């Protein structure tokens, strides 16, 4: 800690350069690291043989001529969205575009990517060539196929060598942005869509269009959209760079975080909305209620956050809470009741956030924002969905996996934090309620929770209220996930030292201020690794959806596709494909967690 | 240790503070941790602008006493009145006292996830409800006063121990307290960093702040303190003005302590 600054005043003293670590030539490196003793030599040889055997087994599985890989390529649409009607498919692309725009802008604003020397890129390409050559030699190819693969390997390695020479020629260290490399790679993939007929398969006539989306190749339906998507994400990145350079950083980042949190709800709404929905009800009922609460609530909160209001404010806030509970005694629209309770929460918290005109304005904007989201959520829940498709819940595949995982996580995060705070609170009622909830939920298998929610909950609902099966299941996931999250966050809360609590109390902070400004930031930073582990867990546990009859990614790969007459018995191919998709996303989350840890400086103190 | 300053004991100890009003009044304060009695009927009065130093072996209850004064510990018997506000379970009184009393800890306890500037401005903005610009300009002038304005945008982990403790003093001063409590402020510091913290504390004492300091720095005590308390076993064994305390201690225990420490 103290070393860093004690070096600063000595800046004019010539600093001794650290000794260069000389690179060993390959032969000595191998001798030192792999064959340093007889035992190590045996270990090296045995491990190499074992790895080669496993790799060869995998290759002979993948390249066996009886594998029906076009079953996955042909069914990509089924894997991603199941039976979403073709004529409405533009909505799915719109969703992808929204997500990509947000990604592009965020990458620019948070300065994603780094630069690497061009020489390194050359080395990597040469490594890829060597890998391809190894693959060609190990895989059980015919002679001509082996020669073709070897030729490809040599070509890749040659490109790598050319890049390396090009880099070395200038004398200076040329660098290239990792983002450029990424975009070039993606562009290559998209370009291949136009050339290679992925999933080419001629169908028997008159298949049910719900199962196999359309005749022809997948490439025919996706090459144009994916090209547009690539252009969109690049454009979004440059737009984000413009914004980053022209506008102040913090408001943009805050706006982006809010957009990311709202996007899942908006996109679900967009995908499920009935195209013939009558907006009249919204204008005649929902909008007036929103405006009334917005104006009235803003006026009330403006008064409550005035420092001079004092104790009368707390009495008024409690009265609002009582009024909120009273609305449940009389017949009334649900949205009126919920908004009232929300207003009560804001009113009770108002004295904590009291202050100057700016602080008050910020608080009122917070109220308007939360109220807007809440009203819009309630409206969209009450909106009759949706696109009509015969059969059960028509959307599925990877999109349902993502929807359930993302929405469950977005809702369970605040809930889990609240539970953790309640469990560590000094108030016995909160503590015991939270402990009881957490212990009950953690003691029950997730499957029972899901079955309970899909079968039992509709029985308990008041008459006239209908909850879709997927919505019921999402509630189950939220409860389950929040209990586990709460325990992870609690670990972080306990890692905040007593001295931090005392320092915050000694400067006169209230418990709420101490929690928000001092304890939670430190606790959440410590809990990043377990929290990300939890996110990955929830993402993969969505595969349990199949048990209650939702067609999620795994179910389609395991049951639906091997059941198609064209691809009878292609279970292993689809399972491998599905696990690769899961792995890609889980691995990205893991990488994101590492970046987040580095950014927040975890482990540096 | 700080022998250069100990050579000329010309602090404020000859000041006549008998006319000043009482800032901290403790009457028969007792506290137990389980069966262990940490404080045993501690009674003392500290005047406005007075600087008192509390001495004693470890485990004698001096930290517990000072922490009771802004209710980081809760006393079980007796009464504590700070600036005419009695410390009871009433939350409003506690918050009022805490915003009037600044505290500096042995382990600094800066907020590691905030910059130095945010550490200093957080409480004025949210507790005192000051506008941000005003709080920041005040924080910068305080950081200049403790001698580290150039570190404002660093994080606590990047600073040395002495710098961190000076930031902690600035953070406490930002609330514009009437009383400052110091709980062994130099015990966790390297010897060469102690002086920079003590210098800040001396200038604070000269500016007329009411201060209560738990420390083992005898040089600081001789130079700055108006009065000394010696504690042992949760009791105040001896209290006297600085001159008399060092030149003519009455209790045997005090003599033993002074002979070992000086």
Interface residues (C-beta under 8 A of the other chain):
Chain A: X1 X2 X4 X5 X6 X307 X354 X355 X356 X358 X359 X497 X499 X500 X502 X503 X504 X505 X506 X507 X508 X509 X510 X513 X517 X518 X521 X522 X525 X600 X601 X604 X605
Chain B: X70 X72 X95 X98 X99 X101 X102 X103 X105 X107 X109 X110 X111 X112 X113 X122 X123 X125 X126 X127 X129 X130 X131 X132 X151 X155 X157 X158 X159 X160 X161 X163 X168 X171 X172 X175 X190
